[in-house]
Amino acid sequence: MSSQHAPGLGVTDRTRIRRMKEKGRTDRADLNAVLAAGFVCHLGLSVDGTVMVIPTIYGVTEDTVYFHGSVAARSLLAAPDQTMCVTVTHVDGLVLARSVFEHSVNYRSAMIYGIPRLITDEDEKLHGLRVVTEQCAPGQWDYARRPSRKELGGTSILALSLDEASVKIRTGPPDDGDSPDAELGLWAGVLPLTTSWGAPIADPALPSGITAPPHLMR
C-alpha cells in the first residue's frame, strides 16, 4: 500500500478521497471532533463469506477506538483476523436547492481502516469498557457498579488504531446560487437537523426517592 503524508492525517490508497476532494479534511483535530461527537458507529467486515455492516457503540481515546460486545457475537470473533472498516456519520441538515439534482446533505463523517486487536488483559479490558461507557454517558462509569469477573469473561473488547482514517465534511448552502436555476424564483437553503437529550425517564422498578444523578441531568 502506497502512502502519501499530509498534515495531521496520513493518506493511503484506502483513505485517499477521489470524489469531492474539497470536502476532505487532513487535520487530526477534525477526526477527533467527529468521533467525539457521537457514540454509534458501523463496522464493515466479512463473516463466513458474507459482508456485514454492524451498528454498535464505541469509545475513543487519542489514538484508539474501542468496541464491545458478547463473546458469542460472530462479527466480533471474526474481526481480529481481518481488516475492518469503521464509519461514523453525523447528519447536520438537508441542503435543498432549486433543482433536485443539486440537493445535498450537510454532514460530518469519518472512516477508519485497520485490523482490530482483541483485548485479553483484564485491566486493559476494564479500560476499554470505561472508555466506551464514558463516551456514551460521561460520569456513568464512576456511578454504576463495575463489571464482575464473570461479566468481563462474557464480554469482548476490540481495539482499533486510528492510524489510517479519512474525514469528509460538508457545510453551507446549496451550490446552485449562481446557476441559471437561481432565476426560477424557488426557495433554496438548508433545513438544519439537531439532536438533543430529553429528560431522564426513571425505571418503573425504582423505589421512590431515587433521582437521576447530576451527571445525567447535565
C-alpha positions in Angstrom: 0.0 0.0 0.0 1.5 3.3 -1.0 1.3 6.2 1.4 1.3 10.0 0.9 1.5 12.1 4.0 -0.5 15.2 4.6 -0.5 17.3 7.8 -2.2 15.5 10.6 -3.7 12.5 8.9 -1.7 10.3 6.6 -3.2 9.5 3.2 -3.2 5.9 1.9 -4.8 4.2 -1.1 -7.8 3.3 1.1 -8.3 6.8 2.6 -7.5 9.0 -0.4 -10.6 10.9 -1.3 -11.2 10.6 -5.0 -14.6 12.4 -5.3 -15.5 15.8 -3.9 -11.9 16.3 -2.6 -12.8 19.7 -1.3 -14.8 18.1 1.5 -11.8 16.1 2.7 -10.0 17.0 5.9 -6.5 16.1 6.8 -6.3 17.7 10.2 -6.4 15.1 13.0 -8.5 17.6 15.1 -11.3 17.1 12.6 -11.2 13.3 13.1 -11.1 13.7 16.8 -14.1 16.1 16.7 -16.2 13.7 14.5 -15.5 10.8 16.8 -16.1 12.7 20.0 -19.5 14.0 18.8 -21.1 10.5 18.8 -21.1 7.0 20.2 -22.7 4.9 17.5 -20.6 3.5 14.6 -20.9 0.9 11.9 -18.4 -1.9 11.5 -17.9 -3.3 8.0 -16.4 -6.7 7.8 -16.8 -10.2 6.2 -18.2 -13.0 8.3 -18.4 -16.5 6.8 -18.0 -15.1 3.3 -20.9 -12.6 3.8 -20.3 -8.9 4.0 -21.9 -7.5 7.2 -22.3 -3.9 8.5 -22.9 -3.9 12.2 -24.1 -1.0 14.3 -22.6 -0.8 17.7 -21.4 1.7 20.3 -17.8 2.8 20.6 -15.4 4.9 22.7 -12.3 6.7 21.6 -9.0 7.8 23.1 -6.3 9.9 21.4 -5.1 7.0 19.2 -7.6 4.1 19.6 -11.3 3.4 19.1 -12.8 0.6 21.3 -15.9 -1.6 20.6 -17.5 -4.1 22.9 -19.9 -7.0 22.5 -20.7 -10.5 23.6 -18.1 -13.2 23.2 -20.8 -15.1 21.2 -21.0 -12.4 18.6 -19.8 -13.9 15.3 -18.8 -10.4 13.9 -16.5 -9.6 16.9 -15.0 -13.1 16.9 -14.1 -12.8 13.2 -12.9 -9.2 13.3 -9.4 -9.7 14.8 -8.5 -11.8 11.8 -9.2 -9.3 9.1 -9.2 -5.7 8.1 -12.3 -3.8 9.2 -13.8 -0.5 8.0 -15.5 1.6 10.7 -17.7 4.5 9.9 -19.2 7.3 12.0 -21.6 9.8 10.4 -23.5 12.9 11.8 -26.2 14.5 9.7 -26.4 18.3 10.2 -29.1 19.2 7.8 -30.7 18.8 4.4 -29.4 21.1 1.6 -32.4 21.9 -0.6 -31.5 23.5 -3.9 -33.6 24.8 -6.8 -33.2 21.6 -8.6 -33.4 18.0 -7.2 -30.0 17.3 -8.9 -28.3 19.8 -6.6 -29.9 18.6 -3.4 -27.4 17.5 -0.8 -26.8 16.9 2.9 -24.6 18.7 5.4 -22.7 16.1 7.3 -19.5 15.1 9.2 -18.1 11.6 8.6 -15.1 9.5 9.3 -13.8 6.2 8.0 -11.2 4.1 9.9 -9.4 1.1 8.4 -7.3 -1.5 10.2 -7.1 -4.9 11.8 -8.6 -4.7 15.3 -6.9 -6.2 18.3 -8.8 -8.5 20.7 -8.1 -7.4 24.3 -7.4 -10.2 26.7 -5.7 -8.5 29.6 -8.3 -7.8 32.3 -7.1 -4.3 33.3 -7.0 -3.2 29.6 -10.4 -4.7 29.1 -11.7 -2.6 32.0 -10.1 0.4 30.5 -11.8 -0.2 27.2 -15.2 -0.6 28.8 -14.7 2.6 30.7 -13.8 4.5 27.5 -17.0 3.1 25.8 -19.2 3.9 28.8 -17.8 7.4 29.3 -18.2 8.1 25.6 -22.0 7.3 25.9 -22.7 8.9 29.3 -19.8 10.8 30.9 -19.8 10.2 34.6 -21.7 6.9 34.5 -18.6 4.6 35.0 -18.0 6.0 38.4 -21.7 5.9 39.3 -22.8 2.4 38.3 -21.5 -0.9 39.5 -18.3 -2.1 37.8 -18.3 -5.3 35.8 -17.7 -8.5 37.7 -15.1 -11.0 36.6 -17.8 -13.3 35.2 -19.3 -10.3 33.2 -15.8 -9.4 31.9 -15.4 -13.0 30.8 -18.6 -12.7 28.8 -17.6 -9.5 27.0 -15.3 -9.0 24.1 -13.4 -5.7 23.7 -11.7 -4.8 20.4 -9.2 -2.0 20.0 -8.6 -0.4 16.6 -5.8 2.1 15.9 -6.7 5.5 14.4 -3.6 5.4 12.2 -5.5 5.0 8.9 -8.5 7.2 8.7 -10.2 9.8 6.5 -12.7 12.6 7.2 -15.2 14.3 5.0 -17.4 17.3 6.0 -19.9 19.3 4.1 -21.3 22.7 5.3 -23.0 25.6 3.8 -25.8 26.4 1.4 -26.8 24.8 -2.0 -24.3 25.1 -4.8 -26.7 26.5 -7.5 -27.0 30.1 -6.2 -25.1 31.3 -9.3 -26.6 29.0 -11.8 -29.5 29.6 -14.3 -31.8 27.9 -11.8 -31.4 30.9 -9.5 -33.8 32.7 -11.7 -36.6 30.2 -11.1 -37.9 32.0 -8.1 -37.8 28.9 -5.9 -36.8 28.8 -2.2 -33.5 27.2 -1.5 -31.4 26.8 1.6 -30.6 24.5 4.5 -33.0 22.6 6.8 -30.9 22.1 9.9 -31.1 18.9 11.9 -30.2 18.9 15.6 -30.4 16.3 18.3 -30.8 16.8 22.0 -31.3 14.7 25.1 -34.7 14.6 26.7 -35.5 14.5 30.4 -34.4 11.2 32.1 -37.3 8.6 32.3 -37.0 6.5 35.5 -37.2 2.8 35.5 -40.7 1.9 36.9 -39.0 -0.6 39.2 -37.1 2.2 41.0 -38.1 2.8 44.7 -39.4 6.3 45.3 -36.8 8.9 46.3 -34.1 7.8 43.9 -33.5 10.6 41.4 -31.3 10.8 38.3 -27.7 11.6 39.2 -26.3 15.1 38.4 -24.1 13.8 35.5 -27.2 12.7 33.7 -29.1 15.9 34.5 -26.3 17.8 32.9 
